[in-house]
Amino acid sequence: MGGFSIWHILIFAIILLLLFGGNRFSSMMGDVAKGLKSFKQGMSDDEDDLRKRYDEKRRNEPPRSIGRQDDPIDVTPRSADPTPPPARDDEAR
């Protein structure tokens, strides 16, 4: 009552073979397989078109600047202060 058992599926398959015949049934399955293959190829073609458009757009736009190029970068070395900072009252105890 809940679902199909193996016997139901086998009986259904035998009825299909009797109605359509082995040759016609296999040709229908071949057509279904061709349709699936065509669908997958169409999906991959769409992805390739999108990828080509994206790459073409990236090639045509100017390169991005990272930051302000007017300001020089400060690379002056800092001297280390040899004297440690004075201890606070709570740290001295």
C-alpha positions in Angstrom: 0.0 0.0 0.0 2.9 2.3 0.6 5.1 2.1 -2.5 6.2 0.0 -5.4 8.0 -3.3 -4.8 10.4 -5.0 -7.2 7.5 -7.1 -8.5 5.5 -4.0 -9.5 8.5 -2.6 -11.4 9.1 -5.9 -13.2 5.5 -6.2 -14.2 5.5 -2.6 -15.5 8.7 -3.2 -17.5 7.3 -6.4 -19.1 4.1 -4.5 -20.1 6.2 -1.7 -21.6 8.2 -4.2 -23.6 5.1 -6.0 -24.9 3.5 -2.7 -25.9 6.4 -1.0 -27.5 8.7 -3.9 -28.4 12.4 -4.2 -27.5 13.6 -2.3 -30.6 11.3 0.7 -30.3 11.8 0.9 -26.5 15.6 1.0 -26.8 15.4 3.7 -29.5 13.2 5.8 -27.2 15.8 5.4 -24.5 18.5 6.4 -27.0 16.5 9.5 -27.8 16.2 10.4 -24.1 19.9 9.9 -23.7 20.6 12.2 -26.7 18.3 14.8 -25.3 20.1 14.7 -21.9 23.5 15.0 -23.7 22.3 18.0 -25.7 20.9 19.7 -22.6 24.3 19.2 -20.7 26.2 20.6 -23.8 23.9 23.6 -24.0 24.4 24.3 -20.3 28.2 24.1 -20.7 28.0 26.4 -23.8 26.1 29.0 -21.7 28.8 28.9 -19.0 31.6 29.2 -21.6 29.8 32.3 -23.1 29.5 33.9 -19.7 33.2 33.2 -19.0 34.2 34.7 -22.3 32.1 37.8 -21.7 33.6 38.2 -18.2 37.2 37.8 -19.5 36.5 40.3 -22.3 35.1 42.8 -19.9 38.1 42.4 -17.6 40.5 43.0 -20.5 38.8 46.2 -21.6 38.7 47.9 -18.2 41.7 49.9 -17.0 43.8 48.4 -14.1 42.7 49.4 -10.6 44.9 51.5 -8.4 45.6 50.2 -5.0 46.0 53.4 -3.0 46.9 57.0 -3.3 50.1 57.2 -5.3 50.9 60.9 -4.4 51.9 60.1 -0.8 55.4 58.5 -0.4 55.9 55.5 1.8 57.8 56.4 5.0 60.6 53.8 5.4 62.8 55.8 7.8 64.2 53.5 10.5 63.2 54.3 14.0 65.8 54.3 16.8 64.9 52.1 19.7 64.8 54.0 23.0 67.3 52.3 25.3 65.6 53.4 28.6 62.5 51.5 29.5 59.4 53.5 30.4 59.0 54.3 34.1 57.1 51.7 36.2 53.7 52.5 37.5 52.9 52.3 41.1 50.8 49.1 40.8 53.5 47.3 38.8 56.4 48.2 41.1 54.9 46.2 44.1 
